[in-house]
């Protein structure tokens, strides 16, 4: 029996609720959270005023390119180096 990662989120009342392992309900399915192309998943909740979006594979993407993985792991932002001419 395989163990799945439990992902929780706070609803509008501040109560934690369990999210499904994948929010992807379309065909073909989006890349999983551990896929190299994980950022290609569809956005299921966008909050640009707060600088983040939830993807259907459970990843929270931040506007600075950082990510919060479904298991709680943090992916640091990818900073682009300035090109000096």
C-alpha positions as CSV (number, residue, x, y, z in Angstrom):
1,X,0.0,0.0,0.0
2,X,1.5,3.4,-1.0
3,X,1.3,6.3,1.3
4,X,0.1,9.6,-0.2
5,X,1.1,13.1,0.9
6,X,-1.5,14.9,2.8
7,X,-2.0,18.4,1.6
8,X,-4.0,20.9,3.6
9,X,-5.2,24.4,3.0
10,X,-7.1,27.0,5.0
11,X,-10.6,27.7,3.9
12,X,-12.2,31.2,4.3
13,X,-13.0,30.5,7.9
14,X,-9.4,29.7,8.7
15,X,-10.1,26.0,9.2
16,X,-7.7,23.5,7.7
17,X,-9.1,21.2,5.0
18,X,-7.6,18.2,3.2
19,X,-6.9,18.8,-0.5
20,X,-7.0,15.8,-2.9
21,X,-3.7,14.5,-4.1
22,X,-4.3,16.2,-7.5
23,X,-6.7,18.9,-8.4
24,X,-6.3,18.1,-12.0
25,X,-9.7,17.1,-13.4
26,X,-9.0,17.6,-17.1
27,X,-7.6,15.4,-19.9
28,X,-4.8,15.0,-20.5
29,X,-3.7,15.3,-16.9
30,X,-1.2,18.0,-16.0
31,X,2.4,17.2,-15.0
32,X,2.7,15.9,-11.4
33,X,4.5,18.0,-8.7
34,X,7.7,16.0,-9.1
35,X,7.8,16.3,-12.9
36,X,10.5,18.6,-14.5
37,X,7.7,20.5,-16.3
38,X,5.5,20.8,-13.2
39,X,4.9,24.6,-13.7
40,X,2.9,23.8,-16.9
41,X,0.0,22.6,-14.8
42,X,-3.3,24.6,-14.9
43,X,-4.0,27.4,-12.4
44,X,-6.9,26.5,-10.1
45,X,-6.7,29.6,-7.9
46,X,-5.0,32.8,-8.8
47,X,-4.3,35.6,-6.3
48,X,-2.1,38.1,-8.2
49,X,-2.8,40.8,-5.6
50,X,-1.0,38.6,-3.1
51,X,1.6,37.3,-5.6
52,X,0.7,33.6,-5.7
53,X,-1.3,31.0,-7.7
54,X,-2.3,27.4,-6.9
55,X,-1.7,24.9,-9.7
56,X,-3.8,21.7,-10.1
57,X,-0.8,19.5,-9.1
58,X,-0.8,21.1,-5.7
59,X,2.1,23.5,-6.1
60,X,1.8,27.1,-5.0
61,X,3.8,29.4,-7.4
62,X,4.9,32.8,-6.3
63,X,5.5,35.8,-8.5
64,X,9.2,35.8,-7.7
65,X,9.4,32.3,-9.2
66,X,9.6,30.6,-5.9
67,X,7.4,27.5,-5.2
68,X,5.9,25.7,-2.3
69,X,5.6,22.0,-3.1
70,X,2.6,19.9,-1.9
71,X,4.8,18.2,0.7
72,X,5.9,21.5,2.2
73,X,9.3,21.7,0.5
74,X,10.4,25.1,-0.6
75,X,11.9,25.8,-4.0
76,X,13.9,29.0,-3.9
77,X,13.3,31.7,-6.5
78,X,15.3,31.5,-9.7
79,X,17.0,34.9,-10.1
80,X,18.1,35.9,-13.6
81,X,21.5,37.5,-13.9
82,X,21.6,41.0,-15.4
83,X,23.3,41.2,-18.7
84,X,26.0,43.9,-18.9
85,X,26.8,45.1,-22.4
